[in-house]
Amino acid sequence: MEIIPVIDLKAGEVVHARQGQRATYQPIVSRLSPSSMPREVLAGLLELHSFTEVYIADLDAIEKQGEHARIIGGLAQRNPAVEFWLDNGGAASATLTGTDNIRHVIGSESMRDIAALSASDASAILSLDFRGRDFLGPPELLEQPSLWPNRLIVMTLARIGSSDGPDLERLAMIRQRAGARRVYAAGGVRGAADLEALRRAGAAGVLVASALHDGRLSPTDLAEFS
C-alpha cells in the first residue's frame, strides 16, 4: 500500500488542513520541520521515510486567489526521484511545463463539467471530492465510472485533520464501481490501526498529513505498510 504525504500550500506556507475549512487553515507546526516553509517541510517528510509520491494541494490556485507554481516547480526539480501529485484546480502554468515528475490531479470540486476529464492526459489522477454526504462535482461523474482514469482518490474533506478515522464505507462504494482501478483514501488516518483497516479494505494507498507531523505514524509503521 502506498503512503503518500500531503502538503497543503496557502500564501507561501504549508498549512494544517482541518475538515476542509480552508479559511481557517493556519501554518503547520510539525515535529519534522523547523518552519512551515515548503522546502523544509518536504525535507522533513523525506527524512522520516523515503516516500516516492507526495501530494500537493495548491489551495490558492484551487480558490482562484493566486498560485504556487514557482515553489512547486522548485520542489519537483530538486527532488527528481519523487512523483508529485498536484491539485491546482486545473490552473495552467508555464512554470510547470516540462516538469516530468508532476502528475496532475483533477479535483471534482473544480470541475464545471466532465469535459475537463475527457480532455486530460492519460496519467492524470481523479479526486472524487465529498463534503459530508454531498459529492462536490458534476453529478454525472459519479454515474459514469467508465470515464474514470486508472488512479482515483476518495477525498472526504470533513475527515481531513480530524480524529474520526478514514471513510471506509465510501471507499468500499467507490471500489465497487472502480473495477480494476487503483483507489486511494484521503482523510481521517489516526495511526497504524487505520492503515491496517485501509489495507484490508483494498485501498491501493492513502494520503496522510497530521499523523505524520505529530508522530502518530512512526518510521517503523511507514516501513511496515509501504
C-alpha positions in Angstrom: 0.0 0.0 0.0 1.3 3.4 -0.9 1.5 6.0 1.8 1.5 9.5 0.3 2.2 12.6 2.4 0.2 15.7 1.8 1.4 19.2 1.5 -1.3 21.9 1.5 0.0 25.3 0.3 -1.5 28.6 1.2 0.1 32.1 1.0 3.5 30.6 0.5 3.4 28.3 3.5 2.4 24.7 4.3 -0.8 24.8 6.4 -2.6 22.4 8.6 -5.7 21.3 6.8 -8.8 20.7 9.1 -12.1 19.4 7.8 -12.0 21.3 4.5 -12.5 24.7 6.2 -9.8 26.4 4.2 -10.4 30.0 5.5 -9.3 28.8 9.0 -6.1 26.9 8.0 -3.0 28.0 9.9 0.7 27.4 9.2 1.7 23.9 10.2 3.6 23.2 13.4 5.4 19.9 12.8 7.9 17.7 14.6 9.5 17.1 11.2 10.4 20.7 10.3 11.7 23.9 12.0 9.2 26.0 10.0 6.2 25.9 7.7 8.3 26.7 4.6 7.5 24.2 1.8 11.1 23.2 1.2 11.8 22.5 4.9 8.5 20.6 5.4 9.2 18.4 2.4 12.8 17.7 3.6 11.4 16.6 7.0 9.0 14.3 5.4 11.6 12.7 3.2 13.9 12.3 6.1 11.2 10.5 8.0 10.6 8.0 5.2 11.7 7.5 1.6 8.3 8.4 0.1 8.2 8.0 -3.6 5.0 10.1 -4.1 3.9 13.4 -2.5 0.5 15.0 -2.9 0.4 18.8 -3.1 -2.7 20.9 -2.9 -2.2 24.5 -4.2 -5.1 25.9 -2.2 -4.7 29.4 -3.5 -4.9 28.1 -7.1 -8.0 26.0 -6.2 -9.7 29.0 -4.7 -8.6 31.3 -7.6 -6.6 33.5 -5.2 -3.1 33.1 -6.6 -0.8 30.1 -7.1 2.4 28.5 -6.1 3.7 27.2 -9.4 7.3 28.5 -8.9 7.5 26.9 -5.4 6.1 23.6 -6.6 8.3 23.6 -9.7 11.3 24.1 -7.5 10.4 21.2 -5.2 9.9 18.9 -8.2 13.2 19.9 -9.8 15.2 19.4 -6.5 13.6 16.0 -5.9 13.5 14.2 -9.3 13.0 10.8 -7.7 9.7 11.8 -6.2 6.5 11.8 -8.1 4.4 14.9 -7.2 0.6 14.7 -7.4 -0.6 18.2 -7.9 -4.1 19.6 -7.5 -4.1 23.2 -8.5 -7.7 23.5 -9.6 -6.8 23.0 -13.2 -4.7 26.2 -13.4 -2.3 26.3 -16.3 1.3 27.4 -15.6 4.2 27.7 -17.9 6.5 27.4 -14.8 5.5 23.7 -14.5 5.8 22.8 -18.2 8.3 20.1 -18.8 8.5 19.0 -15.2 8.4 15.3 -15.8 7.7 14.2 -12.2 4.5 16.1 -11.7 1.2 14.3 -12.2 -1.9 16.4 -12.3 -4.8 15.7 -10.0 -8.2 16.6 -11.3 -10.3 17.6 -8.3 -14.0 17.0 -8.9 -14.8 20.1 -6.9 -13.1 22.2 -9.5 -14.9 20.7 -12.5 -17.7 22.5 -14.2 -18.5 19.5 -16.4 -17.0 16.2 -17.4 -15.3 17.7 -20.4 -12.3 18.5 -18.3 -11.8 14.8 -17.6 -12.1 13.7 -21.2 -9.5 16.3 -22.2 -6.9 15.3 -19.6 -3.8 13.3 -20.3 -3.7 9.6 -19.5 -1.5 9.9 -16.4 -4.0 12.3 -14.7 -5.4 11.3 -11.3 -9.1 11.9 -10.5 -10.0 13.1 -7.0 -13.6 12.4 -6.1 -14.3 15.1 -3.5 -17.0 14.8 -0.8 -18.2 17.1 1.9 -20.4 15.1 4.3 -22.9 13.1 2.1 -22.6 15.6 -0.7 -20.5 14.9 -3.8 -18.6 18.0 -5.0 -18.6 17.9 -8.7 -20.7 17.2 -11.8 -23.3 14.5 -10.7 -22.8 12.5 -13.9 -19.2 12.0 -13.0 -20.2 9.5 -10.2 -22.7 7.9 -12.6 -20.2 7.2 -15.4 -17.2 5.3 -13.9 -16.2 4.4 -17.5 -14.8 7.9 -17.6 -12.6 7.5 -14.6 -8.8 7.2 -15.1 -6.7 4.4 -13.6 -6.0 6.2 -10.4 -8.7 7.6 -8.1 -8.6 9.5 -4.8 -11.6 9.3 -2.5 -11.4 12.6 -0.7 -13.5 13.0 2.4 -13.0 16.7 3.3 -14.8 16.6 6.6 -12.4 13.9 7.9 -9.1 15.7 7.0 -7.3 16.7 10.1 -9.9 15.1 12.2 -9.9 12.1 14.7 -12.9 10.4 13.0 -10.9 7.8 11.1 -11.0 7.0 7.4 -14.3 6.8 5.5 -14.2 3.0 4.8 -17.9 2.9 3.7 -17.3 5.4 0.9 -14.1 3.8 -0.1 -15.9 0.5 -0.5 -18.6 2.1 -2.6 -16.1 3.7 -5.0 -14.0 0.5 -5.2 -17.1 -1.5 -6.2 -17.7 0.9 -9.1 -14.0 1.3 -10.0 -13.2 -2.2 -11.1 -9.5 -2.8 -11.5 -8.6 0.9 -11.0 -6.4 1.9 -8.1 -8.3 3.7 -5.4 -6.6 5.9 -2.7 -8.2 7.1 0.5 -7.8 10.6 1.9 -8.8 11.9 5.2 -9.0 10.7 8.8 -6.0 8.5 9.3 -5.1 8.5 13.0 -2.4 5.8 13.2 -1.2 2.3 12.2 -4.6 0.7 13.1 -6.3 2.8 10.4 -3.6 1.9 7.9 -4.3 -1.8 8.6 -8.0 -1.2 8.1 -7.4 0.5 4.8 -5.1 -2.2 3.6 -7.8 -4.8 4.5 -10.4 -2.7 2.7 -8.3 -2.9 -0.5 -7.0 0.6 -0.7 -4.1 1.0 -3.1 -2.8 3.8 -1.0 -3.6 6.6 1.4 -3.0 10.3 1.7 -1.8 11.3 5.1 -0.6 14.6 6.8 -1.5 15.1 10.5 -0.4 11.7 11.7 3.0 12.2 10.2 3.6 15.6 11.6 2.5 14.8 15.2 4.3 11.5 15.3 1.4 9.1 15.4 2.9 7.3 12.5 6.5 6.2 13.1 9.2 5.3 10.7 8.6 1.6 11.6 4.9 1.9 10.8 5.6 3.5 7.4 8.2 0.8 6.6 5.7 -1.9 7.5 2.8 -0.6 5.4 4.7 0.8 2.4 
